[in-house]
Amino acid sequence: MAKSVIDIFPWQTASPKDTQTLRERVILVTGASGAIGGAIARRCGQQGAIVVLLGKTPCKLEKAYDAIVEAGGPEPLMQLVNFEGAVLDDYAAFAAAIESECGRLDGMVHAAATRGQSSPLELADPLEFARTLHVNLSAPFLLTQACLPMLKASDAARVLMLTDRGPHAYGGAYVLAKAALERMTETLAAEQDSLRVNALDPGPTRSELRARAFPGELPEQRPGPEHLLNAAEYLLSPACQETGRVFRLQPGE
């Protein structure tokens, strides 16, 4: 079992303010209109990155955009996308747009996710099952594949997958997709010498995704996404040399 990030990264207790660890790096964040993706996008902007925001909810995506600009970060790029309806040509178009606007890509964060149906596998709706697998697994694969030429051209490309090692029972296609995403992390890291590819499980984190899966939980029972930001920042930075690893944070780490 992989150690938690705090066990091996002493920077976890250091203040990230004014360090600009991601200065002038171009980083794509999917799910930037969600709680975790939005928080990571804002941290990347705070640390000097040019952030490409992908998300499906316009007002929340604009909020992330405004927060980065108001904090003095570089002006981000923004693209509305719903991976449920994305077709093959869309992924190539996303990659082409980034290359046209930015000229390169130094990092990717796969934070877009859907919980899908919570039920026993024997009762899973086949169409909902396939849709959930696509958003959580096929879409990250297709977007990463489309962006690989740019990532391989970077001097320090980093790919970060957000995963979830929470309860398996009744998790349906969501938990299966996250398990496969971890194996994809290991496979891509083994195949690409020029990339550093890792997965991060933030543990139970306050978000709309979590609330839909556990409606009986009180929001204050779980930490907000701020607790994972130091880990995400490191795993996206040129300082990160780990690859093919899956890290899990516990509350308070």
ChimeraX attribute file (.defattr): number of C-alpha atoms within 10 A of each C-alpha:
attribute: neighborCount
match mode: 1-to-1
recipient: residues
	/A:1	7
	/A:2	8
	/A:3	12
	/A:4	18
	/A:5	25
	/A:6	18
	/A:7	10
	/A:8	9
	/A:9	13
	/A:10	9
	/A:11	13
	/A:12	18
	/A:13	10
	/A:14	8
	/A:15	9
	/A:16	17
	/A:17	10
	/A:18	9
	/A:19	11
	/A:20	14
	/A:21	20
	/A:22	24
	/A:23	17
	/A:24	15
	/A:25	24
	/A:26	25
	/A:27	27
	/A:28	27
	/A:29	25
	/A:30	27
	/A:31	28
	/A:32	34
	/A:33	27
	/A:34	22
	/A:35	20
	/A:36	25
	/A:37	25
	/A:38	26
	/A:39	20
	/A:40	26
	/A:41	32
	/A:42	26
	/A:43	25
	/A:44	30
	/A:45	31
	/A:46	26
	/A:47	24
	/A:48	22
	/A:49	27
	/A:50	26
	/A:51	30
	/A:52	24
	/A:53	26
	/A:54	28
	/A:55	25
	/A:56	19
	/A:57	15
	/A:58	14
	/A:59	11
	/A:60	16
	/A:61	22
	/A:62	17
	/A:63	14
	/A:64	25
	/A:65	25
	/A:66	16
	/A:67	19
	/A:68	24
	/A:69	15
	/A:70	12
	/A:71	12
	/A:72	13
	/A:73	22
	/A:74	19
	/A:75	17
	/A:76	21
	/A:77	15
	/A:78	19
	/A:79	16
	/A:80	17
	/A:81	18
	/A:82	14
	/A:83	24
	/A:84	15
	/A:85	10
	/A:86	13
	/A:87	11
	/A:88	11
	/A:89	9
	/A:90	16
	/A:91	20
	/A:92	15
	/A:93	13
	/A:94	17
	/A:95	20
	/A:96	16
	/A:97	13
	/A:98	19
	/A:99	14
	/A:100	10
	/A:101	9
	/A:102	13
	/A:103	11
	/A:104	20
	/A:105	28
	/A:106	27
	/A:107	30
	/A:108	25
	/A:109	25
	/A:110	25
	/A:111	25
	/A:112	25
	/A:113	25
	/A:114	19
	/A:115	18
	/A:116	23
	/A:117	19
	/A:118	17
	/A:119	14
	/A:120	11
	/A:121	15
	/A:122	8
	/A:123	11
	/A:124	16
	/A:125	13
	/A:126	11
	/A:127	9
	/A:128	14
	/A:129	16
	/A:130	13
	/A:131	19
	/A:132	24
	/A:133	25
	/A:134	23
	/A:135	23
	/A:136	29
	/A:137	24
	/A:138	18
	/A:139	21
	/A:140	24
	/A:141	18
	/A:142	17
	/A:143	20
	/A:144	20
	/A:145	14
	/A:146	20
	/A:147	24
	/A:148	17
	/A:149	13
	/A:150	19
	/A:151	22
	/A:152	18
	/A:153	14
	/A:154	18
	/A:155	12
	/A:156	20
	/A:157	25
	/A:158	27
	/A:159	24
	/A:160	23
	/A:161	23
	/A:162	23
	/A:163	25
	/A:164	21
	/A:165	15
	/A:166	11
	/A:167	8
	/A:168	11
	/A:169	11
	/A:170	17
	/A:171	18
	/A:172	24
	/A:173	27
	/A:174	26
	/A:175	22
	/A:176	15
	/A:177	21
	/A:178	22
	/A:179	15
	/A:180	17
	/A:181	22
	/A:182	23
	/A:183	16
	/A:184	20
	/A:185	22
	/A:186	18
	/A:187	13
	/A:188	19
	/A:189	20
	/A:190	14
	/A:191	9
	/A:192	12
	/A:193	11
	/A:194	15
	/A:195	25
	/A:196	26
	/A:197	30
	/A:198	26
	/A:199	28
	/A:200	23
	/A:201	22
	/A:202	26
	/A:203	20
	/A:204	18
	/A:205	24
	/A:206	20
	/A:207	16
	/A:208	14
	/A:209	17
	/A:210	15
	/A:211	14
	/A:212	14
	/A:213	15
	/A:214	12
	/A:215	11
	/A:216	8
	/A:217	13
	/A:218	10
	/A:219	16
	/A:220	9
	/A:221	10
	/A:222	15
	/A:223	18
	/A:224	17
	/A:225	19
	/A:226	14
	/A:227	18
	/A:228	26
	/A:229	20
	/A:230	21
	/A:231	21
	/A:232	22
	/A:233	21
	/A:234	20
	/A:235	25
	/A:236	26
	/A:237	21
	/A:238	18
	/A:239	12
	/A:240	17
	/A:241	13
	/A:242	12
	/A:243	21
	/A:244	19
	/A:245	19
	/A:246	24
	/A:247	20
	/A:248	22
	/A:249	19
	/A:250	16
	/A:251	13
	/A:252	8
	/A:253	16
